[in-house]
Amino acid sequence: MSATQKKLDIVSLNKKADYLEARKLVAAIGRKLPSNVLHDDHLVRTDEWKKNEDLYPAWARELIVRDMIGGLGGFGFRKGKDVIDQITGWIYPASYIPAEAIGIKGASLFVDPADITTENGKVIVHPASVKILLDLVAGEGPGGKVDPITRMPVYEERGTLITLPVSERRFFQTVKNYQMVEPIFRLSCQRDTIWGESVLGYFNPPKSDKLGVAIEAPMD
């Protein structure tokens, strides 16, 4: 971070909303939802979470996109095929899938959206940036080693994983569908538990998920 860059804070709007409503609320005041990294900094790496205990569970800005046709760790993304979430019908267009991710077994995308539009009743995600995760750990189990760029859990040999401090592990629990276009959220940090280290995809269609809404803002 340069000397001219300010550290970012998480400021709660003291509102609950589904993910799409949350995006509209923060856009209306010219702000963004906090990134997963910023939530992670507050929940795991500092004590900043204490200022916002009532915020959580709360939305992060990013989404996880997977196309697991063929089963867990299946055939990966397919050229020219949109990813359509099997629960919500949200769409991640094929034109936004990086060529390096096509056909790679188990590949996932960590997507920071530039915009999310509704066209003919269909929700379509348009990315600002995309990070390919080749070894995302999802579902129940021991979790994975924290990825320094996204703060998502990535595969680590179990023998090594269990030697890591809790602060260096993450857990990504999500619905068990093969095709997903899912916003992620974070749970409150309760010391001596794994909750602050959990990253979750939603479990129900977005209209039933009213979670905490906050913005990124320069820290005083």
TORMARGU-834308 format. One record per atom (N, C-alpha, C, O): residue in three letters; x negated, y negated, z. Coordinates in steps of 0.02 Angstrom, whole numbers, padded with zeros to 5 digits, always signed. Example, Ala and Ser with C-alpha at 12.3 -4.5 7.8 and 13.67 -1.06 7.14 Angstrom:
BEGIN
ALA-00660+00284+00390ALA-00615+00225+00390ALA-00660+00165+00390ALA-00712+00166+00423SER-00642+00112+00354SER-00684+00053+00357SER-00645-00002+00394SER-00670-00057+00402
! end
This chain:
BEGIN
MET-00043+00060+00000MET+00000+00000+00000MET-00044-00062+00000MET-00090-00067+00041SER-00031-00109-00046SER-00072-00169-00050SER-00052-00217+00005SER-00001-00210+00038ALA-00096-00267+00016ALA-00084-00315+00069ALA-00020-00355+00057ALA+00010-00380+00105THR+00000-00362-00007THR+00060-00401-00023THR+00124-00360-00019THR+00178-00389-00021GLN+00119-00295-00013GLN+00179-00253-00007GLN+00201-00247+00065GLN+00160-00236+00110LYS+00266-00255+00075LYS+00293-00248+00143LYS+00316-00177+00154LYS+00341-00144+00109LYS+00308-00155+00216LYS+00336-00091+00235LYS+00411-00094+00232LYS+00441-00145+00247LEU+00441-00038+00211LEU+00514-00037+00204LEU+00547-00011+00268LEU+00521+00033+00302ASP+00604-00039+00283ASP+00644-00019+00340ASP+00709+00012+00314ASP+00728+00001+00257ILE+00742+00050+00357ILE+00809+00076+00343ILE+00858+00036+00384ILE+00853+00033+00445VAL+00906+00005+00350VAL+00956-00036+00384VAL+01025-00006+00371VAL+01047-00002+00314SER+01058+00015+00424SER+01124+00046+00418SER+01176-00006+00400SER+01175-00062+00425LEU+01223+00013+00356LEU+01280-00030+00341LEU+01339-00015+00388LEU+01392-00046+00382ASN+01329+00033+00434ASN+01382+00053+00481ASN+01445+00074+00444ASN+01501+00057+00464LYS+01435+00112+00390LYS+01490+00137+00351LYS+01477+00210+00332LYS+01419+00232+00328LYS+01531+00247+00321LYS+01526+00315+00296LYS+01559+00316+00227LYS+01611+00284+00216ALA+01530+00352+00181ALA+01557+00355+00113ALA+01531+00418+00079ALA+01481+00447+00101ASP+01564+00438+00024ASP+01535+00490-00016ASP+01477+00460-00056ASP+01468+00399-00055TYR+01440+00502-00090TYR+01378+00479-00122TYR+01390+00425-00174TYR+01354+00375-00175LEU+01439+00434-00217LEU+01452+00385-00269LEU+01477+00319-00239LEU+01457+00266-00262GLU+01519+00323-00189GLU+01542+00262-00155GLU+01483+00227-00121GLU+01478+00166-00122ALA+01438+00267-00091ALA+01380+00238-00057ALA+01337+00199-00106ALA+01313+00145-00090ARG+01327+00227-00165ARG+01288+00192-00216ARG+01319+00125-00235ARG+01284+00075-00244LYS+01386+00124-00239LYS+01420+00062-00257LYS+01415+00010-00201LYS+01406-00049-00213LEU+01419+00034-00139LEU+01415-00012-00082LEU+01347-00047-00079LEU+01344-00107-00068VAL+01294-00009-00090VAL+01227-00040-00085VAL+01212-00081-00147VAL+01177-00132-00143ALA+01237-00061-00206ALA+01226-00099-00267ALA+01261-00167-00263ALA+01236-00216-00291ALA+01317-00170-00228ALA+01356-00232-00223ALA+01317-00286-00186ALA+01331-00345-00194ILE+01269-00265-00145ILE+01227-00315-00110ILE+01156-00315-00137ILE+01110-00340-00104GLY+01148-00287-00196GLY+01083-00290-00230GLY+01029-00247-00199GLY+00970-00262-00204ARG+01049-00192-00167ARG+01002-00148-00133ARG+01007-00077-00160ARG+01048-00061-00203LYS+00964-00033-00132LYS+00964+00037-00149LYS+00972+00080-00086LYS+00956+00058-00031LEU+00996+00141-00096LEU+00995+00189-00041LEU+00922+00204-00023LEU+00879+00200-00067PRO+00908+00221+00038PRO+00839+00239+00056PRO+00816+00302+00020PRO+00855+00348+00008SER+00754+00303+00002SER+00725+00362-00030SER+00718+00418+00021SER+00717+00406+00082ASN+00711+00479-00003ASN+00698+00535+00041ASN+00633+00525+00079ASN+00627+00544+00138VAL+00584+00496+00046VAL+00519+00484+00079VAL+00527+00435+00137VAL+00498+00445+00190LEU+00567+00382+00127LEU+00576+00333+00181LEU+00614+00365+00240LEU+00596+00355+00298HIS+00667+00403+00225HIS+00700+00440+00278HIS+00651+00485+00315HIS+00651+00488+00377ASP+00609+00519+00276ASP+00561+00565+00305ASP+00511+00530+00351ASP+00495+00555+00405ASP+00488+00472+00329ASP+00443+00433+00371ASP+00475+00416+00438ASP+00444+00420+00491HIS+00539+00396+00435HIS+00573+00375+00496HIS+00591+00434+00541HIS+00588+00429+00602LEU+00610+00489+00510LEU+00634+00546+00549LEU+00579+00591+00577LEU+00586+00619+00631VAL+00524+00597+00540VAL+00473+00646+00557VAL+00407+00614+00577VAL+00373+00637+00623ARG+00387+00561+00543ARG+00319+00536+00551ARG+00314+00475+00597ARG+00259+00453+00613THR+00371+00448+00617THR+00371+00391+00664THR+00430+00400+00711THR+00466+00450+00708ASP+00440+00352+00755ASP+00499+00352+00799ASP+00551+00300+00776ASP+00594+00281+00815GLU+00546+00278+00713GLU+00592+00228+00687GLU+00665+00254+00687GLU+00712+00214+00689TRP+00674+00320+00686TRP+00740+00349+00685TRP+00782+00329+00746TRP+00843+00328+00743LYS+00747+00311+00800LYS+00783+00294+00861LYS+00827+00231+00852LYS+00875+00221+00889LYS+00809+00189+00803LYS+00848+00129+00791LYS+00914+00145+00755LYS+00960+00104+00756ASN+00917+00203+00724ASN+00974+00220+00681ASN+01003+00288+00697ASN+01024+00324+00651GLU+01005+00307+00760GLU+01030+00374+00777GLU+01101+00385+00752GLU+01119+00441+00734ASP+01142+00333+00753ASP+01212+00340+00732ASP+01221+00344+00656ASP+01275+00360+00632LEU+01168+00328+00619LEU+01173+00330+00546LEU+01179+00401+00519LEU+01216+00412+00472TYR+01144+00447+00549TYR+01138+00514+00522TYR+01196+00560+00541TYR+01226+00553+00595PRO+01213+00608+00495PRO+01181+00622+00430PRO+01194+00566+00380PRO+01247+00535+00380ALA+01143+00555+00338ALA+01145+00498+00292ALA+01118+00517+00223ALA+01076+00561+00216TRP+01144+00482+00173TRP+01122+00495+00104TRP+01051+00470+00091TRP+01032+00416+00114ALA+01013+00510+00055ALA+00953+00486+00022ALA+00973+00466-00049ALA+01028+00481-00071ARG+00928+00434-00084ARG+00943+00409-00151ARG+00940+00464-00204ARG+00978+00462-00252GLU+00895+00512-00195GLU+00879+00558-00249GLU+00926+00618-00253GLU+00966+00631-00209LEU+00919+00654-00308LEU+00957+00716-00319LEU+00909+00772-00338LEU+00853+00760-00361ILE+00932+00834-00326ILE+00896+00893-00350ILE+00936+00923-00407ILE+00996+00933-00402VAL+00901+00938-00461VAL+00932+00969-00520VAL+00898+01036-00533VAL+00837+01040-00538ARG+00939+01089-00537ARG+00913+01156-00552ARG+00959+01190-00601ARG+01020+01179-00600ASP+00931+01231-00644ASP+00971+01273-00689ASP+00945+01344-00680ASP+00896+01364-00711MET+00978+01381-00637MET+00953+01446-00617MET+00990+01504-00651MET+00999+01557-00621ILE+01012+01494-00711ILE+01046+01547-00748ILE+01001+01609-00747ILE+00941+01605-00763GLY+01030+01665-00730GLY+00991+01727-00725GLY+00974+01744-00654GLY+00942+01795-00641GLY+00997+01703-00606GLY+00985+01718-00536GLY+00930+01675-00507GLY+00897+01636-00542LEU+00920+01683-00442LEU+00869+01644-00407LEU+00801+01654-00439LEU+00778+01710-00449GLY+00770+01598-00456GLY+00705+01602-00490GLY+00713+01625-00563GLY+00667+01654-00592GLY+00773+01612-00591GLY+00790+01637-00658GLY+00753+01603-00714GLY+00695+01585-00708PHE+00788+01596-00769PHE+00756+01576-00832PHE+00737+01503-00835PHE+00701+01482-00880GLY+00760+01463-00787GLY+00742+01393-00788GLY+00783+01352-00837GLY+00834+01375-00863PHE+00760+01292-00850PHE+00796+01246-00895PHE+00792+01271-00967PHE+00741+01299-00988ARG+00846+01259-01003ARG+00850+01283-01072ARG+00851+01223-01120ARG+00887+01175-01108LYS+00813+01227-01172LYS+00809+01172-01220LYS+00877+01157-01250LYS+00912+01202-01274GLY+00896+01093-01248GLY+00959+01072-01277GLY+01020+01086-01236GLY+01076+01072-01258LYS+01012+01113-01175LYS+01069+01130-01132LYS+01073+01083-01072LYS+01026+01078-01033ASP+01129+01049-01066ASP+01140+01008-01007ASP+01144+01053-00945ASP+01163+01111-00949VAL+01125+01025-00888VAL+01137+01059-00825VAL+01202+01033-00796VAL+01211+00972-00788ILE+01249+01078-00782ILE+01315+01059-00757ILE+01325+01092-00689ILE+01326+01153-00684ASP+01334+01051-00638ASP+01343+01078-00571ASP+01406+01120-00569ASP+01459+01099-00591GLN+01400+01181-00543GLN+01455+01228-00545GLN+01510+01212-00495GLN+01565+01239-00501ILE+01498+01167-00447ILE+01550+01148-00400ILE+01583+01083-00420ILE+01645+01078-00421THR+01543+01033-00436THR+01571+00966-00449THR+01580+00950-00523THR+01619+00906-00540GLY+01544+00985-00566GLY+01546+00969-00637GLY+01501+00911-00656GLY+01500+00890-00714TRP+01462+00884-00608TRP+01415+00831-00625TRP+01366+00856-00677TRP+01347+00915-00678ILE+01345+00810-00722ILE+01304+00829-00779ILE+01236+00794-00777ILE+01232+00734-00765TYR+01184+00833-00789TYR+01117+00806-00801TYR+01100+00823-00873TYR+01088+00881-00889PRO+01099+00772-00919PRO+01092+00786-00991PRO+01025+00819-01009PRO+00973+00805-00979ALA+01028+00862-01058ALA+00969+00898-01082ALA+00915+00851-01105ALA+00855+00866-01100SER+00935+00793-01130SER+00885+00745-01157SER+00840+00717-01103SER+00787+00689-01118TYR+00860+00725-01039TYR+00819+00699-00984TYR+00776+00753-00951TYR+00740+00739-00903ILE+00780+00814-00976ILE+00739+00868-00947ILE+00669+00865-00977ILE+00663+00871-01038PRO+00617+00857-00937PRO+00549+00854-00965PRO+00532+00918-01002PRO+00550+00973-00982ALA+00497+00910-01057ALA+00478+00968-01098ALA+00437+01018-01058ALA+00442+01078-01070GLU+00397+00994-01010GLU+00355+01039-00970GLU+00395+01083-00924GLU+00369+01133-00899ALA+00459+01066-00913ALA+00501+01106-00867ALA+00543+01158-00904ALA+00572+01202-00873ILE+00547+01153-00970ILE+00589+01198-01009ILE+00562+01270-01005ILE+00504+01283-01018GLY+00607+01315-00985GLY+00590+01386-00984GLY+00544+01408-00928GLY+00522+01465-00927ILE+00529+01363-00882ILE+00484+01380-00827ILE+00525+01410-00769ILE+00569+01377-00741LYS+00510+01471-00753LYS+00548+01507-00702LYS+00547+01470-00635LYS+00494+01453-00609GLY+00607+01457-00609GLY+00613+01426-00543GLY+00601+01352-00540GLY+00599+01324-00485ALA+00591+01318-00597ALA+00577+01246-00596ALA+00638+01207-00572ALA+00695+01225-00587SER+00626+01153-00535SER+00678+01107-00512SER+00655+01036-00528SER+00596+01023-00538LEU+00703+00990-00529LEU+00687+00920-00540LEU+00708+00878-00480LEU+00764+00885-00455PHE+00664+00835-00457PHE+00678+00787-00405PHE+00690+00721-00441PHE+00644+00691-00467VAL+00753+00699-00442VAL+00774+00644-00486VAL+00793+00582-00446VAL+00837+00584-00403ASP+00759+00527-00460ASP+00779+00462-00433ASP+00822+00430-00488ASP+00796+00413-00541PRO+00887+00420-00476PRO+00931+00398-00530PRO+00927+00323-00544PRO+00925+00282-00498ALA+00925+00307-00608ALA+00931+00237-00628ALA+01004+00216-00626ALA+01021+00160-00608ASP+01047+00263-00646ASP+01119+00249-00649ASP+01156+00316-00647ASP+01129+00368-00666ILE+01217+00313-00622ILE+01261+00370-00625ILE+01327+00345-00652ILE+01361+00304-00620THR+01346+00368-00711THR+01404+00342-00745THR+01460+00395-00746THR+01448+00454-00737THR+01520+00371-00758THR+01577+00416-00768THR+01604+00404-00839THR+01627+00349-00855GLU+01600+00455-00879GLU+01621+00450-00949GLU+01672+00506-00964GLU+01657+00565-00958ASN+01732+00485-00983ASN+01786+00532-00996ASN+01798+00578-00936ASN+01810+00638-00944GLY+01794+00548-00876GLY+01806+00586-00816GLY+01748+00629-00793GLY+01753+00664-00743LYS+01691+00626-00828LYS+01633+00666-00811LYS+01578+00622-00781LYS+01562+00569-00808VAL+01549+00645-00726VAL+01495+00608-00693VAL+01429+00628-00724VAL+01412+00687-00727ILE+01391+00579-00748ILE+01329+00592-00783ILE+01272+00555-00748ILE+01276+00495-00735VAL+01218+00591-00734VAL+01160+00563-00699VAL+01107+00542-00749VAL+01087+00582-00792HIS+01084+00479-00744HIS+01032+00452-00788HIS+00972+00436-00745HIS+00977+00395-00699PRO+00914+00466-00758PRO+00857+00459-00712PRO+00816+00395-00723PRO+00809+00372-00780ALA+00790+00369-00668ALA+00738+00318-00672ALA+00670+00352-00672ALA+00624+00331-00708SER+00664+00405-00632SER+00602+00444-00630SER+00618+00516-00614SER+00669+00530-00582VAL+00575+00561-00636VAL+00585+00633-00626VAL+00519+00664-00605VAL+00467+00653-00636LYS+00522+00704-00552LYS+00463+00742-00530LYS+00481+00816-00536LYS+00531+00838-00508ILE+00440+00854-00571ILE+00451+00926-00577ILE+00424+00961-00515ILE+00367+00950-00495LEU+00466+01003-00485LEU+00445+01045-00430LEU+00447+01117-00454LEU+00501+01145-00467LEU+00389+01148-00459LEU+00385+01216-00486LEU+00398+01268-00433LEU+00409+01327-00449ASP+00396+01248-00370ASP+00399+01298-00316ASP+00441+01274-00258ASP+00423+01285-00200LEU+00497+01240-00273LEU+00542+01217-00221LEU+00570+01276-00182LEU+00593+01326-00211VAL+00569+01271-00116VAL+00598+01322-00073VAL+00668+01300-00053VAL+00676+01248-00022ALA+00719+01339-00072ALA+00789+01321-00057ALA+00823+01380-00024ALA+00807+01438-00037GLY+00871+01364+00021GLY+00908+01416+00054GLY+00881+01429+00124GLY+00835+01396+00147GLU+00910+01479+00156GLU+00890+01495+00224GLU+00822+01529+00224GLU+00799+01556+00174GLY+00789+01527+00282GLY+00723+01558+00287GLY+00676+01512+00324GLY+00697+01465+00357PRO+00612+01525+00317PRO+00562+01487+00356PRO+00547+01418+00328PRO+00507+01381+00357GLY+00578+01400+00271GLY+00564+01335+00241GLY+00500+01337+00200GLY+00478+01389+00177GLY+00471+01278+00189GLY+00411+01273+00149GLY+00367+01217+00173GLY+00385+01179+00218LYS+00309+01212+00142LYS+00262+01159+00159LYS+00285+01094+00128LYS+00309+01093+00071VAL+00278+01038+00164VAL+00302+00975+00139VAL+00262+00953+00078VAL+00200+00952+00079ASP+00297+00934+00025ASP+00266+00906-00035ASP+00253+00832-00020ASP+00300+00796-00004PRO+00191+00808-00026PRO+00176+00739-00006PRO+00210+00685-00047PRO+00220+00629-00024ILE+00229+00701-00109ILE+00259+00651-00153ILE+00334+00645-00142ILE+00360+00590-00139THR+00368+00702-00137THR+00441+00702-00132THR+00466+00714-00061THR+00524+00698-00045ARG+00424+00744-00018ARG+00441+00767+00049ARG+00492+00824+00047ARG+00531+00833+00094MET+00493+00861-00007MET+00534+00921-00012MET+00491+00982+00006MET+00429+00978+00003PRO+00522+01039+00026PRO+00483+01098+00043PRO+00461+01137-00019PRO+00502+01152-00062VAL+00398+01152-00023VAL+00372+01192-00078VAL+00340+01256-00050VAL+00323+01260+00009TYR+00334+01305-00093TYR+00313+01371-00072TYR+00243+01371-00041TYR+00197+01338-00065GLU+00237+01407+00013GLU+00173+01419+00045GLU+00174+01491+00070GLU+00225+01514+00095GLU+00118+01525+00065GLU+00115+01594+00091GLU+00137+01595+00164GLU+00117+01552+00204ARG+00179+01644+00180ARG+00209+01645+00247ARG+00156+01644+00302ARG+00166+01611+00354GLY+00102+01678+00293GLY+00050+01679+00343GLY+00022+01611+00357GLY+00005+01595+00414THR+00017+01569+00305THR-00008+01501+00313THR+00047+01456+00340THR+00035+01413+00382LEU+00109+01467+00315LEU+00165+01424+00334LEU+00176+01425+00410LEU+00187+01372+00440ILE+00174+01484+00439ILE+00189+01487+00510ILE+00135+01456+00554ILE+00146+01445+00614THR+00077+01442+00525THR+00024+01409+00564THR+00029+01332+00560THR-00005+01297+00596LEU+00072+01307+00515LEU+00079+01235+00507LEU+00120+01206+00564LEU+00165+01238+00589PRO+00104+01145+00586PRO+00147+01112+00635PRO+00216+01099+00604PRO+00221+01093+00543VAL+00267+01094+00645VAL+00335+01083+00620VAL+00338+01021+00576VAL+00376+01020+00528SER+00300+00970+00593SER+00301+00908+00554SER+00277+00917+00483SER+00289+00874+00441GLU+00243+00973+00467GLU+00219+00985+00400GLU+00261+01037+00363GLU+00243+01060+00308ARG+00319+01056+00393ARG+00365+01101+00360ARG+00430+01064+00345ARG+00448+01016+00380ARG+00466+01086+00293ARG+00532+01059+00278ARG+00578+01117+00262ARG+00557+01172+00246PHE+00643+01103+00268PHE+00694+01153+00255PHE+00746+01122+00208PHE+00772+01068+00222PHE+00760+01155+00153PHE+00810+01131+00105PHE+00866+01181+00100PHE+00860+01233+00068GLN+00921+01165+00133GLN+00980+01209+00132GLN+01030+01179+00084GLN+01041+01119+00082THR+01061+01222+00044THR+01108+01197-00006THR+01157+01252-00024THR+01150+01309-00004VAL+01208+01233-00062VAL+01255+01283-00086VAL+01220+01333-00130VAL+01170+01316-00163LYS+01245+01393-00132LYS+01210+01445-00169LYS+01240+01453-00238LYS+01262+01507-00257ASN+01239+01399-00276ASN+01259+01404-00346ASN+01197+01400-00389ASN+01145+01375-00367TYR+01201+01425-00448TYR+01141+01429-00490TYR+01127+01363-00526TYR+01069+01343-00532GLN+01179+01329-00549GLN+01168+01265-00582GLN+01188+01209-00535GLN+01245+01208-00512MET+01143+01164-00521MET+01159+01111-00473MET+01131+01043-00493MET+01076+01037-00519VAL+01172+00993-00481VAL+01153+00923-00488VAL+01177+00891-00423VAL+01233+00867-00419GLU+01134+00890-00372GLU+01155+00876-00304GLU+01118+00817-00272GLU+01056+00816-00273PRO+01154+00769-00245PRO+01121+00719-00203PRO+01099+00752-00139PRO+01129+00800-00116ILE+01046+00726-00110ILE+01020+00755-00048ILE+01033+00708+00011ILE+01042+00648+00001PHE+01034+00736+00071PHE+01044+00695+00130PHE+01001+00721+00186PHE+00974+00776+00183ARG+00995+00680+00238ARG+00954+00698+00295ARG+00995+00699+00359ARG+01045+00663+00366LEU+00973+00742+00405LEU+01005+00748+00470LEU+00966+00709+00522LEU+00908+00692+00513SER+01000+00696+00578SER+00968+00658+00632SER+00910+00696+00661SER+00907+00758+00658CYS+00864+00660+00688CYS+00804+00690+00717CYS+00817+00704+00791CYS+00830+00659+00830GLN+00813+00767+00808GLN+00817+00786+00878GLN+00752+00823+00894GLN+00741+00878+00870ARG+00711+00794+00933ARG+00646+00823+00947ARG+00654+00893+00976ARG+00702+00908+01012ASP+00607+00936+00959ASP+00607+01006+00979ASP+00657+01048+00940ASP+00672+01104+00959THR+00682+01020+00885THR+00725+01059+00839THR+00698+01048+00769THR+00652+01008+00759ILE+00727+01082+00720ILE+00705+01073+00650ILE+00746+01021+00614ILE+00732+01006+00556TRP+00797+00991+00647TRP+00844+00951+00609TRP+00812+00891+00575TRP+00828+00875+00518GLY+00767+00857+00608GLY+00735+00799+00577GLY+00695+00818+00515GLY+00682+00777+00472GLU+00675+00882+00512GLU+00636+00906+00455GLU+00679+00936+00400GLU+00653+00961+00351SER+00745+00935+00409SER+00789+00966+00359SER+00807+00917+00304SER+00818+00858+00316VAL+00809+00942+00243VAL+00833+00905+00185VAL+00889+00947+00155VAL+00879+01006+00142LEU+00947+00917+00145LEU+01004+00958+00125LEU+01037+00932+00061LEU+01038+00872+00048GLY+01064+00979+00022GLY+01109+00963-00032GLY+01180+00972-00006GLY+01190+01011+00041TYR+01228+00937-00035TYR+01295+00940-00005TYR+01326+01009-00012TYR+01309+01049-00056PHE+01374+01023+00032PHE+01406+01088+00035PHE+01476+01087+00005PHE+01503+01141-00009ASN+01504+01029-00007ASN+01572+01023-00034ASN+01572+00971-00089ASN+01524+00932-00094PRO+01625+00968-00129PRO+01629+00914-00179PRO+01622+00846-00146PRO+01642+00838-00088PRO+01595+00797-00182PRO+01575+00734-00151PRO+01631+00696-00117PRO+01617+00658-00070LYS+01694+00702-00139LYS+01748+00664-00108LYS+01759+00683-00035LYS+01787+00644+00003SER+01736+00742-00015SER+01746+00763+00054SER+01685+00750+00097SER+01687+00762+00158ASP+01633+00725+00067ASP+01571+00712+00104ASP+01562+00638+00118ASP+01536+00602+00075LYS+01583+00615+00175LYS+01574+00545+00193LYS+01518+00541+00245LYS+01528+00557+00304LEU+01460+00522+00221LEU+01400+00520+00263LEU+01377+00448+00272LEU+01403+00402+00241GLY+01327+00440+00316GLY+01302+00373+00331GLY+01272+00338+00271GLY+01240+00369+00228VAL+01283+00273+00268VAL+01258+00231+00213VAL+01210+00179+00241VAL+01225+00145+00290ALA+01151+00175+00209ALA+01101+00126+00230ALA+01066+00098+00168ALA+01077+00122+00112ILE+01026+00048+00178ILE+00987+00018+00124ILE+00913+00017+00142ILE+00895+00021+00200GLU+00872+00012+00090GLU+00801-00003+00099GLU+00794-00080+00104GLU+00824-00116+00064ALA+00756-00103+00152ALA+00744-00175+00158ALA+00674-00186+00186ALA+00649-00144+00223PRO+00642-00241+00168PRO+00576-00256+00195PRO+00578-00258+00271PRO+00623-00288+00301MET+00529-00227+00303MET+00526-00227+00376MET+00502-00295+00401MET+00456-00324+00373ASP+00533-00319+00454ASP+00514-00385+00483ASP+00443-00382+00511ASP+00418-00431+00537
! end
